[in-house]
Structure formats: C-alpha cells, structure tokens
Amino acid sequence: MADVPQNGGYMIAAYIVTPVILVGYLVGLWLRVKKAGGS
Amino acid sequence: MAVARRGLVLSVLAMLALSGVYVLALSHTPIEARQGLAQKIFYLHVPAAWSALLAFSLVGICGALYLWLHDPRLDRFGAASAEVGVAFGAVMLTTGPIWAKPIWGTWWTWDARLTLTLFLFFLFVGYLALRAALHDPGERARFSAVVGILGLLLVPFIHLSVYLFRTLHPQPIVLKPSKPSLPPEMLRTLLVSFVVFTLLYLGLVMLRYGLALIEEAAEEARDG
C-alpha cells in the first residue's frame, strides 16, 4: 500500500470539472429554452 | 416545449445517477496499485469519450440521411447532437490531461489518438460556427451535413489509432475483439457509467432538439 502513488488531487479535480461542465451546459440550455419562449 | 421538458427531466435524472457513479467509483472499486486514485478518472473520461464519439457519429449519419431524404428533423437532430457532443468532448479533453499528468508526467502529448480527437473536437466547434453563420435553412442543413459526414469519417481512425500508430494512449479494454480485461467491480462501475452518460446524452439532445423547435416556431411566427 505504501507504493501506491499519492495523486488523489488529480482525481478530485476531474470529479469536480465533469459536473461543472455538464451541469453548466444543462443550465445554459434550459435558460436558452426559457429565453426562446418556452415557459 | 414537451420535448424540451422531457429532455430536462431525463437530464436531471441522469445527473442524479451520475452521483451514484461517483459513489460506486469511490467506494466500490479497488485502488489501482500502479496509478493510485488518479485511475478512478477512468470512470468519467472513458464514458465521456464514448458519449462524444456517439454524438459526433450520429451527426454524420444524420447528415448523410439528410442529403438523401431532405427531412428537416434529421438536420435538427444533427445540430443538437453536435452541440451536446462538444460538451462531452470538453469533458473528455479536460479529464484526459488531468489523468495524463500524474501517469505520463505530462498534461498533453501530440500522439495520434490525442491529436485526432482534438481535431475532431475543433471540427465540430467549426460545425456549430458554420450553422450560426448561415441563415438560409436549406443551405445551412446541406453544408453542415457535409461537415458532419467528414467528422464521422474521423471516428473509426480515432478508435483504431492506438493499433495503427505508436501511442502513449492505452488500447481499448472494453470495446475490443477479446473479453474486457478489467476486474468485475471496475467493469461493473464502468458499464453503469456508460449507461448514465448515454442517458445524459439522450436527455441533453432532447432538450437541445426541443429548443430548436421553439426557436423555429418563434421565427415562423415573426416572419408569417
């Protein structure tokens, strides 16, 4: 176990950036629907 | 509006399911001995790449069908799939370097798989720019169908690039002729993530398709 690389920070960064992009896109799409006249 | 609303519901449900993938990946899969925790980026990077390539492939297929059938629904679907594909492409192209840095010692290398993938991403960013620049619907649909087909031609090269060229990128471990080479817990989590990312792709495409319908209706009301 001592030989396992300590690189959890990279995993945390990837696990944060993924929902930021996807939720950001989803919210942006929904705002465009509202702006275009969808209720 | 109904399509957009259904797309929103499916997307939100898929986002909630993504948190389930996080739980599976963080607590039900072993820590890989050589790569450490960074290996768990795999459960997001690979399904994001799958969704992006699925999206871009469908743009090309819809483009070819549009040139044959001239059905505007195919053009609308292609446009929706391209935009969603760019979002998944952004996930793939950010999680990839974040994974590469601790394992390869560099954020980026110009090997065949990475370079072709970046070209494909830029091609579809160009596809979206082309659509925004053209105002005649028929012309926009024809030109973007051709660009979509060109993008589709790149997809098999990207999949096979790890066999055709010397590359740092690992070879496929699931989508290959022989059995997947993964421990069962890892394979199960990866397959769940594939399903979740595919559902998210469907939800986002429905939402984007619904937006196109609303915009077209508003445009017709303005013109007519």
Boltz contact constraints between the chains, C-beta under 6 A:
constraints:
  - contact:
      token1: [A, 4]
      token2: [B, 33]
      max_distance: 6.0
  - contact:
      token1: [A, 4]
      token2: [B, 36]
      max_distance: 6.0
  - contact:
      token1: [A, 5]
      token2: [B, 36]
      max_distance: 6.0
  - contact:
      token1: [A, 7]
      token2: [B, 36]
      max_distance: 6.0
  - contact:
      token1: [A, 7]
      token2: [B, 38]
      max_distance: 6.0
  - contact:
      token1: [A, 7]
      token2: [B, 102]
      max_distance: 6.0
  - contact:
      token1: [A, 8]
      token2: [B, 37]
      max_distance: 6.0
  - contact:
      token1: [A, 10]
      token2: [B, 38]
      max_distance: 6.0
  - contact:
      token1: [A, 10]
      token2: [B, 98]
      max_distance: 6.0
  - contact:
      token1: [A, 10]
      token2: [B, 102]
      max_distance: 6.0
  - contact:
      token1: [A, 11]
      token2: [B, 37]
      max_distance: 6.0
  - contact:
      token1: [A, 11]
      token2: [B, 38]
      max_distance: 6.0
  - contact:
      token1: [A, 11]
      token2: [B, 40]
      max_distance: 6.0
  - contact:
      token1: [A, 11]
      token2: [B, 41]
      max_distance: 6.0
  - contact:
      token1: [A, 13]
      token2: [B, 98]
      max_distance: 6.0
  - contact:
      token1: [A, 14]
      token2: [B, 41]
      max_distance: 6.0
  - contact:
      token1: [A, 14]
      token2: [B, 95]
      max_distance: 6.0
  - contact:
      token1: [A, 14]
      token2: [B, 98]
      max_distance: 6.0
  - contact:
      token1: [A, 17]
      token2: [B, 94]
      max_distance: 6.0
  - contact:
      token1: [A, 18]
      token2: [B, 44]
      max_distance: 6.0
  - contact:
      token1: [A, 18]
      token2: [B, 91]
      max_distance: 6.0
  - contact:
      token1: [A, 21]
      token2: [B, 90]
      max_distance: 6.0
  - contact:
      token1: [A, 21]
      token2: [B, 91]
      max_distance: 6.0
  - contact:
      token1: [A, 25]
      token2: [B, 87]
      max_distance: 6.0
  - contact:
      token1: [A, 26]
      token2: [B, 11]
      max_distance: 6.0
  - contact:
      token1: [A, 29]
      token2: [B, 207]
      max_distance: 6.0
  - contact:
      token1: [A, 30]
      token2: [B, 8]
      max_distance: 6.0
  - contact:
      token1: [A, 32]
      token2: [B, 211]
      max_distance: 6.0
  - contact:
      token1: [A, 33]
      token2: [B, 4]
      max_distance: 6.0
  - contact:
      token1: [A, 33]
      token2: [B, 211]
      max_distance: 6.0
  - contact:
      token1: [A, 36]
      token2: [B, 214]
      max_distance: 6.0
  - contact:
      token1: [A, 36]
      token2: [B, 215]
      max_distance: 6.0
  - contact:
      token1: [A, 37]
      token2: [B, 214]
      max_distance: 6.0
  - contact:
      token1: [A, 37]
      token2: [B, 218]
      max_distance: 6.0
  - contact:
      token1: [A, 38]
      token2: [B, 1]
      max_distance: 6.0
  - contact:
      token1: [A, 38]
      token2: [B, 4]
      max_distance: 6.0
  - contact:
      token1: [A, 38]
      token2: [B, 214]
      max_distance: 6.0
